[in-house]
Amino acid sequence: MMKLQDLITNIIKRVRSTIDKYQMIVPFEKIVVGISGGPDSVCLLHILYRLKDELKIELIGAHFDHGLRPGEDEKETEFVRSLVESLGIPFEYGNAEKDIRKEKGSLEEKARIERYRFLENIREKYNAQKIALGHNMNDQAETIIMRLLRGSGITGLRGIPPIRDKIIRPIIDLTREEIIYYLNTEGLKYVTDSSNMDITFLRNKIRHILIPELKRYQPNIVRILAKTAEIILLEDEFLELQTEKWIKENVFFIEGAAIIPISRLKEIHIALRQRVIRNIIRKKIGYTKKISFEHISNILELIEKGSPNSEIHLPYNIVMKKRYDLLICDKKRLLEDYSYIIDGIGEYYLPSISSWIKIEEKENLEGLNENAVLLDAEKVDFPLEIRNIRPGDRIYLSIGHKKIKDIFIDMKIPKEVRRAIPILVNRGIPIYIWCIKKMDKRFAPKKDSKKILKISIKIEKIPFWKKIYGRKNNVA
């Protein structure tokens, strides 16, 4: 049988092994240790203190008071202060500036946000590199069960990451029983948070009711779930690398919008396809908390069955647009109706499309360019109007009148591009459409025309849509 001291040594070695395995700490780093006063954080602090010379690190103890348990919180703070100062390391204290119980949302989540904000401030104050937290193997098992019950995907089933950005969890591979054993053997005191017994919280219900019941069927359920999380973590990291590689090779970004070729997206497995979409959304807004499996499924259906100009609106003011062979993830930015009155010869600025329009008289048919139109001056009347498309707009072509909307559809012009294209209107009748160069030939000048108007548009700033669709041969 292993001696008591050997068991303690083994626990410390396992923590050191976890630190090395995940490369949590490098020599000469400063580590802020979050200490609640409970068994987990006291064990974490004590083991890191024993390893500090070996690891060549400096420690800062930090305690945050949420102000949710009057009387109990104050005693907890004094306990932590005494513990930290007894080790001769700096102690930092913070408390909640407002009562988070009065705000909407999960109390547990709001408390976590406040605590992490405080720890990050302390890290910055000391110019520290890491924040160490006392999550353990039981916390990991509870988290996985919680996420299973909420219908999480594979990324959620990774559980609590041993390391994420500046957060490290050195005792993640210790069970709660091992932590209590370590504290009792070393004669270390700790405090018990009364809220941990409140089974109105889902985590506590899982901890005190569900896991003990599961242990009747599998005594090693905590270790098994933690091992499952480790396996999922490795496989999920691999899939993330494949996803990022595909995005780098196939997706381009313009002014914050992500442009995805649908034909290439369809070539990859649906599991990778889902990840690409979710990662693109994450790149756009920084997180995907309110993006559900149903949202992703709807986007996949949009790709397969949606019309060429369909779209799905997502939380955070994000829209996923199908535009023929392109899938575009962007914020909502549909151009509003615009209209400008042209009173006569001269230059006019059109701010909605960042362009100048110039109207001049000509004596012959020379000087035409791709952004200009020549008109018989005797057939048009000032004031003219330049505007974007309106419902029911038609233009007379050689084949007769045709709806401008139908022309745009035939030419596979995306919705937002249609809204940007300027149309020249004479006495309420569209007579010329820029960009696609469709003209009512009845207004075209002839060789014997006495006066000719040249109307040209000069783009001051390349429009957003041109940066996207200008890359595609099938879009005007």
N, C-alpha and C positions, 0 to 999 in steps of 0.2 A: 504493500500500500504506500502511495506517495505521501511523504511528510507534509505537514502544514506549510512550512517555508517553501518547499518545492512547488506546492500548488500556487502559492503567491508568485514565486519566480516565473512559473509557467504563464500566469495571467499577464504579468508585465512583458514577458517575451512575446506573447501573442499581440499585445498592443504595439510593441515595437515592430513586429512583423507586418501588421496592418499598415503602419506608417510607411514602411519601406515598400510594401506591395503596391500601394497607390501613390507613392512618391509625394506624400502629404507635406513633408517638411524638408528643407535643406538647411545646412549649418548657417548659424548667425542670423536666423530670422527671429522676428518678434511675433509672439502669438498672443492674441487676446482670447482668454478662456471665459466663455459664458457660463456663469455659475448661478443656479437658482437656489442652491442649498439642499436640493434633493440628492438621493444616493448616486444617481448617474453623474451629475456634474461634480460632486465631491470626489468621486472615484477618478474621474477624468483629470481634475486638477492635481490630485495627489500623485497619480502615475506620471503625468507630464513633469511634475516637479522632481520626481525621482530620476527621470530620464533627461532632465534639462542640460546637465553637464555633458552627458554622453552625446546628446543631439546638438549641443552648442547653441542653445536657444535662450531667449528672454521671454518671461511670462508676464502678462498683465491680467489681473482678475477683474471681471466686470459683472455687475449684478443690476438687473432692471426690475423695478417695482411697478406692477400694473395697476396697483391701487384697487384691486377687486375684492380683497379680504381684509378689511380694517382690523388692526390689532395683530393679526397673523402675519401680514406683510412686513410690519415694522420689526417683529421678532426675527423673521427670516433674514431681513437686511442686516441686522446686527450680528446674527450668527455668521453670515457670509463675510462681513467685514472682519470679524475676529479671526475667522479661519484664514483668510487671505493675508492679513497683516502678520499672523503668526508664522507664515512662511517667508516673510520679508520681501514680498513682491508688491508692486503698486496695486491699489484698489480703486476702482471707478464705480460710481453709483448713478443711476438715473431713474426717474419715475415718470409715469404717464402725466401729460399736461392736460388731458381731458378724459372724461368718463366715456370709455369706448362702448359701454353697455347701451348708451343712448343712440348710437349710430346703427345704421342698417348693416346686415350681414352677419356671418358666423362670428361669434365671440372669440372662438379659438383662433380663427384666421386673423382677425383684427389684432389680437394680442401678439400673434406671431410677427405681424408686420411691424408693430411698434417696437418689439424687442430687437428685431433684426436691424431696424433703422438706428437704434441706440448703439448696438455693437459695431455697426459700420462707422458711426461717428467716432467711437473710441479708437477703432483701428486707424482712422485717418489722423486723429490727435497724436497718437504715438508713432505714426508712420510705420505701423506694423504690417506684416505681409499676410497673415492668416487669422481667421477666427475659428477657434476650436469649440465644438458643441458635443454634448454628451449623449447623443442618440446611440442606442444599443441594439442588439439582435432582436429583442422582444419588440422594440419600437418598429423595427423593420417588418417583422411578421404582422403586426397590427396594421401597419400601413398597407401592406399587400392585400390583406383581407378587406380593409375599407375600400380600396380601389376596385377590388373584384366585385364587391357589393354595389358599387356605383357604375359598373360597366366600363371600366377603363380598358384602353388598348394596351399593346405590348410596352409602349414607352412608359405608361403609368405603372406597369407591373415591375419595372426596374426597382421600384420602391424608393427608399431614401438613398441618394448617392453618397458613397464614402467621401467623395470630394467633388465640389462644384464651385468653380471660380475661386473665391478666397475662403470658402467655408470648408473645414475639414472635420471629420468625425472619427477620431482615433480609436474609440471603444465600440465601434459598430459591430465588431465580431465577438463581443462579450455578451453573454446572456444576463438578464436581470439577476438571476440566482447567483451567478459568479460575482457580479458587482457587490451584492449584499454580503457574500462570503468574504470578499476582499476587505470591505469596510469593517466587518465584525472582527476579522482576524487581526487587522491593523489597529483596532480600537478607535476607529474614526467615527465621529458623530455626524448625523445629517438630520434634516428636517423632512417632515412628511406633509405634502401639500394636500389639504383636505379636499380640494376640488378634484383630485385624481380619483376620488371614490364616487363622484357624482355620475351616475350611469345615465343621466339625460344626455351626456356627450357620447357620441357614437364610439369614439376610441375607447372610452372607459367601459362601455358595454361589451365591446369586443374583448378587452383585457380581462375583465372580471367574470364574464359569463360565457362568451363563445369559445375563447381559447381553452379554458379549463375543460369545457365539454369536448372539444376536439382532441384534447390530450387523452381522453378515455379511449379513443380509437387509434391515436398515433401519439405516443408519449414524446416523440422527437419532432412534433409539428413545428415548433419555433425554429429549430435548426434547418428543417427541411424547407420551410418557406424562405428563410434567409438564403439558403443555397440556390433555391429556384430564382430568387431575385438576382443573385450573382451571375447565374447562367444567362438569364434574360438580358442583364446589363451588357454582357460581352456581345451577345448576338445583336442587340439593339444598336450598340456602337458600330458594329460592322455595317448594318443596314444604313445607319446614318452617314457613314463614310461613302457608301455607294450612292446614296441619295444626293449628297453634296457634289460628288463627282459628276453625276448626270446633270445637275443644275448648272454647274460651271461650264459644261460642254454644250448645253442645249438651250439655256435660257438667257435672254439679255434683258437688261434693266435700263429704263429710260425715265428720268425725272420721277423716280420712286415707283414707277409701274413695272411689273414683271410680265414679260412677254414670252409665252410658251407655245412652241409649235405643236399643234394637236396631233399631227401625223406621227411625229416622233414620240409623243407621250403614249400613243396607243401601242407602240412597239414594245414597251416594257411591261413586266408583270404588274398586275393590278395592285399588289401589296406595295411595290415601289412607287406606283402611280399615286397611291393615296399619300405616301410620305412626301412625294414631291409637292403635291398640292398643299399639304399641311405646313411644310417647311417654307414654301413661298409665302403663305399667309403670315407665318411667324416672322419672316424677314420684313414684311410690310409693316406689321404693328408691334412686333417685339414679343408677342406671346399668343397663345391660342386657347386661353382658358374657356372662353364662351363658344369656341368652335367645336361643335359636336360631331359625332360619327354621322348623324343624319345630314349635316351640312356637307361633309365630304362626299357622302353617297349622292346627294343631289347634284354636286358638281360633276361627279363621274357620269351621272345620267345626262347632264347637260352636254358633256363631251360626246356621248354616244348618240343621243336622240334629239338634242336641242336644235332649233332652227339656226340658220347661219348668223342671226343677229340677236340671239337670246342671251339672257343674263340672270344671275342670282345675286340677291342682296344679302350680305352677311352682317353680323354685329360689327361694331366699331366703324360704321360708315364705309365699309369695304364692299366693293362690287366685283364679282367674277363674271367677266364678259366673254362670250363665245363670238368671235368675229371671223367666220369662215374657217380657215385653218389655224387661227390663233386663239389662244386662251389668255386673257389679260386680267391680271389681278391689280386693281387700282382703287383709289378712293373715288367717290362719286364726283364727277366733274363734267356734267353735260352742259354744253354751251346754251345759254338762254337765247330767246328770240332777239334779233337785232335788226335795226332798220335805219338807214341814213338817207337823207334827202339831198340830192345834187341839184343845186339851183342854176348852174351854168358852167361856163368855161373856168378852169382853175384846178387847184389841188385840194383834196379833202383827206382828213385822217379818219380811219375806221378803227377805233380802239378795240372793238370786240374781236377783231381778227388781226390786230397789230399790223395794219397795212395802210398804205397811201394809195389814193386813187387820183389819177390825173386825166382831165378832159381837155382836149385841144382840137382845134380845127385843122384839117388837112386839105390840100388841093388835089391830091392824087391818092392812089391806093398803096403807096410805098410806106415802109416803116412798121409793118405789122410784126409783132413778136408773139411768143406763146402766152404772154400775160396780157395781151391787148386784143381789143375787138374794134373793127371799123364798121361804122354805121352811116346810112344815108341820113344826113342831118335834117332833110326836109320831111322825113318820115317819123321823127321822134320829137317829143315835146318836153321841154323843161317845165317843172322840175322832174328829174328822173329819181328813181329810188334804187338803192342797193340794199338787199336784205337776204336773210336765209330762207329756207323752204318753209312754206305754210301748207296746212292741210288743203288738199284739192288743187294745188298748183299744177298747171298744165303749160306745155310749150308747143308751139306749132312747128312741126318738122316736115320733111318732104313726104312722109307717109301719113301726115295728118296730125291732129292733136294727140299728145301723149302725156300721161301723168309723170311729173318729174320724179315722184317717189318710185314709180316703176322703172324709170331709167336708172336710177341709183341702184335698185335691186338687181336689175339685169347686169350692171357693171360691177356687182359685188362690192359696193361701197358701204363700209360700216356706218352704223348709226351716227356716231359722234362726228364722223367726217361729213356726213350729209348736212349736219347742223352748222358746219363751219363754211361750207362752199357758198360763195356769194353769187347772188342772182340779180341781173339787171332787169328792172321793171319799168315799163313805159305805160302810163295811164292804166296802172293796175294789172298789166299783162306782162308776164315774164317773156323776155325776148333773147336773153343770153345767159348761159350758165358757165362761169369760169371753171377752171381745172379740167372739166370734161369737154369744154369747147362745143357745147350744143347751142345752136343759134336758130332763131326764127328768120329764115332766109328772106322773108318779105321786107326785112329792115336792112338787108345787106346793100352796100353801095354798088352802083354799076359804073361802067366806064364813062357814062355821060352825066353822072351825078355832079351837081354844081357845088355842093358843100358836103364834106365828109367829116364825121366826128371820130376821133381816135380816143378810146377810153382804155386806160391801162392801169393795172394794179401792181404795186411794188410791195412785196412782203418785207416788213421791217424786222420781224422775228420769226424764225422757223417755227411753225405751229407744232404743238405736242403730237398731234395725230400724224403729221408728216414724218416725224422721226420714227414712229412705229410702223405705219403702213407703207412708207416709202421703200421699205425693204422687200415688200412683196410684189411680185409681178402681176398678181391677179387683182390688185387694188389700185384704183386711180390715184 
